[in-house]
Amino acid sequence: MGSSPPELMALLALGPAFADNDLRATLGPHLESWRRNPRLATVVLNGLAKKRQPSMAAKVLDFMVESKVEVNAFHYNSAISACGKGGQWPLALSLFSSMPGSRVAPDAISFNAAISACEKGGQWQLALSLLSSMPEMRPMPDEISHNAAISACEKGNQWQHALAILSMMPHARLTPTIVSYNAAVSACEKGGQWPLALSLLSSMPGMSCIPDAISFSAAISACEKGGQWQTALRILSDMPERRATPNEFSYSATISACAKGGQWQHAISLLCGMPDMKAKPNQISFNSAISACEKAGQWQHALSLLIKMTALHAHPDHISFNAAISACSKGGQWKLALSLLSSMPEMAARPDEISYSAAITACERGGQWQLALNLLSTMPQMRALPNEISYTAAISACSKGGHWVEALRLLSIMPTMSATPNAISFTAAISACERASQWQFALRLLSTMAEMRVLYDEFSCSASISACAKGGQWQKAMHLLSTMPQMKVLPNEITFCAAMEALESGSQWLAALTLLEDMRAVGVDSILARSAAIATCSKASCWHEALQLGLEMRVTSEVDLGGSFGVLLMECEQRSLLSLELSTSRRLSDAARQGGLLLGLAAVLDFSAELRRGGGSSRNAIPRSLLEPLLVGVACSHVSTRSLPYHRELALLRHVLENAQTGNPAAVAEALDAFGRDLGSSGSWAKFAGGSKAEALLAAMRGGTPACHNNNNHNSATAGVLEIGTYCGNSALRLAASLPGVRVTTLELDPVLVAIARTLIAFAGLASSVDVWTGHSTHLIPRLANWLAQHHSSYFSAIFMDRWGTYYDEDLALLQEHKLLQETGGVLVADNVLTTAAASFLWNVARPSATFVSQVVAVSEVADSSQEDWVSVSVSMSPTSGVQSCADLPLELLFCAKIAKIPLMFFLKNCKKSY
Ligand SMILES: C[S@@+](CC[C@H](N)C(=O)[O-])C[C@H]1O[C@@H](n2cnc3c(N)ncnc32)[C@H](O)[C@@H]1O
């Protein structure tokens, strides 16, 4: 400011809201000297341009004209430039167009200043028209005019015009400069034309223009936008060789390219390498690297970058936090996501709707629907307006939490909160209805979508078809599927699988086969749909068709073996098709040998098949010729591939084979418990009933008098005890060992687990007491009824329900329909009932009008003694015998287990909402 003329300082002191009179009063005393020396006025106008004072510059010009002070092109040019710099392109153009009226001919600088003002104001068309009008107004456009016009095109996303102007320059005998090229490369970048950007970059040296860091950074950005992370990396690494030093822009663009390409390791290593190249990582480079980690679900790295950023004073902003919250959400770290959200204000980063939406999504993923709703409701007071993403995430959270009514409420209030529900919001709400078996509401939502002109997509249709499947509405599901092409939505694998499920629920085997054909015709092949078709045929007693479909099935680690091979083996076992059973089992062991399953399973599957070939359960001692290949096969297979299915079960079997003696059930049980405890200490959990849980189970199951269970007594009507959910055979073998002479029948849908269980049971020397049936309980329970009749038995005296997911209701209904449990004094034990999923089952066995007397027993998990779980024990009573007392519960229970801390009825009351 030292050398600024006093009138400039006085003008600036008036401030932006100056009054005309003050301006006149300030300038009045200087006009005479300006008249004598017009350059003095130019200095003042240039000063105003520098200080971005467009209105004041224009007023000064007006005052000069009015006061008859000579106004020349320099004065106009400075004032137009002030307008360009101050973002006043209309004022710039108005001054420019007033020049002829003041008898001042615009020169090239006037044009350039006006084009530049248009460029800065995003007016690319005006910039081009000024450029094209130059020759007729005489000043010939120079490099600066062209460069300003290219820049205007770049800003206006007009890469074709930018390139056209660049190519015109040599015709006008002008050499494009680095500025021209950089603007053109940038224009290509913005227009998504990465190959053109690269070709411009490589043509620069041929035009005697050496690319600088800006040219390279723009080309890297073009690669980033085009998803070309490898090329971006190559350009960055070539820069030093081509005499350009990468700066923070080049690095940030490359990191961003890596983020987009899912290359989080490259992103981090680039960020870490920046200081070596004297480029200081800034907010943008950190944000790009955090975003790379977020995309790859690397939440730990995202957090450590956020911390590093703070330490390096790169000041995390809301973008940094949003990416980190999202990373935590993807990594299942909802608590961390919430803590990041709450720490934003103290780091001077204001949470916006993206931060909240990411945190709500984290809660959704973590099953925290209440927290998701809390966040949604606090958004307005934090000045973050919930948008469709926030609402949709909250609807999804409610859906996952089983709160379909709340999900529908949120959807319905969205329009009133200025958030328009989109197809994703509707799909989330339809899924909520599907989960709650509310197919009518799901279909209603679908028609609301149409009313609100929200276009259907494959997800909304699939969710609706799924809802129909769950509700047993196969016709409606098929109708929806058939109308999809009219709605211009192509069914995908998920849609077909949902439709197949619907057909399975309706046992529509013919339609299922046709659907498979339709899928093939449109090139969709789905293992899941094929498995469902197999199950449908089996359910409809079309076992030939089921077996035929099974022959075409390949075994890979993705195949749901229970739904496909389990059904095939069930059909073979049920129909005594031994050779087909053995060849099917052989296909599984071949797959294990070829790497489709863990190798050690081949030995187990072969061993189990040999047991079946030899009559299965007829003998207890295992011949050496069978045992040795098993021991060798299992011992050789080191279960290192943790991601492969059955690794834990194979490790369990290996532990038992190595630590227990054959024919010794107590040693096998002890080895199983030890394995479970080891799992617990490594932070994992065991999926079988061991330790105190096993004791409670055995005490309860022994509850009926031994004579009741004993089916060696030919006069007895009992077939022994039944278990639903064998897993590796742990509880079945414990039951057989503790109930001598009692037959144990156990059901398992997964054929590999069946083979493991048969192996373990045979190893314990109990093969003659335990029958492992392959198949789904809902398929097998009706068949068990026929089997009982053929074996002159009427019922089981005790039943242990231990299938996953605690879907005990459907099994209980079938057991009651087929009268499979002894009518009076039959013991029904159910594991894992400390979950709201079991509430409806508990209600059925414990409500006042139930035909059971029930109690819940608190037990601890074998892998973690601090982890409480509940087992329910119910004893059946004849509907005619009236209310019974708790004394009817197995007495032994009182000695080995504690009655649950919370009374059963209290638990039921609290779970009431969910059934
Ligand atoms: C918790 S594990 C059983 C543990 C076993 N009772 C024990 O304590 O050793 C549950 C088993 O049930 C099986 N399963 C799940 N649903 C089933 C169904 N509907 N029919 C038969 N088995 C089922 C699973 O494959 C799994 O192996």
The ligand as an SDF file (V2000), in Angstrom:
LIG
                    3D

 27 29  0  0  0  0  0  0  0  0999 V2000
  -26.8550  -75.5830   17.0200 C   0  0  0  0  0  0  0  0  0  0  0  0
  -26.5010  -76.7610   15.8410 S   0  0  0  0  0  0  0  0  0  0  0  0
  -26.8710  -78.2550   16.6470 C   0  0  0  0  0  0  0  0  0  0  0  0
  -25.9070  -78.5760   17.7440 C   0  0  0  0  0  0  0  0  0  0  0  0
  -26.0640  -79.9500   18.2850 C   0  0  0  0  0  0  0  0  0  0  0  0
  -27.3870  -80.2390   18.7110 N   0  0  0  0  0  0  0  0  0  0  0  0
  -25.1150  -80.1220   19.4330 C   0  0  0  0  0  0  0  0  0  0  0  0
  -25.3690  -79.6060   20.5080 O   0  0  0  0  0  0  0  0  0  0  0  0
  -24.0900  -80.7810   19.2540 O   0  0  0  0  0  0  0  0  0  0  0  0
  -27.8040  -76.6260   14.7180 C   0  0  0  0  0  0  0  0  0  0  0  0
  -27.7460  -77.5770   13.5380 C   0  0  0  0  0  0  0  0  0  0  0  0
  -29.0540  -77.6410   12.9850 O   0  0  0  0  0  0  0  0  0  0  0  0
  -28.9610  -77.8010   11.6050 C   0  0  0  0  0  0  0  0  0  0  0  0
  -30.2640  -77.3920   11.0840 N   0  0  0  0  0  0  0  0  0  0  0  0
  -30.7300  -76.1280   10.9610 C   0  0  0  0  0  0  0  0  0  0  0  0
  -31.9980  -76.1450   10.5240 N   0  0  0  0  0  0  0  0  0  0  0  0
  -32.3550  -77.4380   10.3850 C   0  0  0  0  0  0  0  0  0  0  0  0
  -33.5410  -78.0750    9.9850 C   0  0  0  0  0  0  0  0  0  0  0  0
  -34.6120  -77.3990    9.6760 N   0  0  0  0  0  0  0  0  0  0  0  0
  -33.5430  -79.4110    9.9190 N   0  0  0  0  0  0  0  0  0  0  0  0
  -32.4320  -80.1250   10.2550 C   0  0  0  0  0  0  0  0  0  0  0  0
  -31.2850  -79.5490   10.6520 N   0  0  0  0  0  0  0  0  0  0  0  0
  -31.2430  -78.2310   10.7420 C   0  0  0  0  0  0  0  0  0  0  0  0
  -27.7990  -76.9520   11.2160 C   0  0  0  0  0  0  0  0  0  0  0  0
  -27.2650  -77.3560    9.9660 O   0  0  0  0  0  0  0  0  0  0  0  0
  -26.8560  -77.1830   12.3800 C   0  0  0  0  0  0  0  0  0  0  0  0
  -25.9520  -78.2010   12.0940 O   0  0  0  0  0  0  0  0  0  0  0  0
  1  2  1  0
  2  3  1  0
  2 10  1  0
  3  4  1  0
  4  5  1  0
  5  6  1  0
  5  7  1  0
  7  8  2  0
  7  9  1  0
 10 11  1  0
 11 12  1  0
 11 26  1  0
 12 13  1  0
 13 14  1  0
 13 24  1  0
 14 15  1  0
 14 23  1  0
 15 16  2  0
 16 17  1  0
 17 18  1  0
 17 23  2  0
 18 19  1  0
 18 20  2  0
 20 21  1  0
 21 22  2  0
 22 23  1  0
 24 25  1  0
 24 26  1  0
 26 27  1  0
M  CHG  2   2   1   9  -1
M  END
$$$$
